[in-house]
Amino acid sequence: MSLIDITNWGDHPTEPGWLVFRYGDVERALAMRRALEAEGIPHEVDEEGPPWLIGVRKKYRERAELLNYRALGGDRPRFIADRALRWLVLGLVGAVLLLALAGMLLG
């Protein structure tokens, strides 16, 4: 039984030496394309989308995956945008973890 693939990339269906990155948004595809060009990684583009497809040779896999994650998350806002609220949530989580640890050790 195989797990559901939740990534936006995978092996090329007919060319074993290639990876294919799939983008539903043209802006993300363009960001990936610009990143690949800036790194000097050769690639092929299928501009008939959606989905927009970008092919990269497997020997560039690690670098292309990193660029892909940067292209996907490059302009996303923070999960908790307010700095004070972010630290408050972090402090509350830390306090709960300390209480749980104290309860385990002392209980």
Secondary structure, 3 states (H helix, E strand, C coil): CCCCCCCCEEECCCCCCEEEEEECCHHHHHHHHHHHHHHCCCEEEECCCCCEEEEEEHHHHHHHHHHHHHHHHCCCCCCCCCHHHHHHHHHHHHHHHHHHHHHHHHC
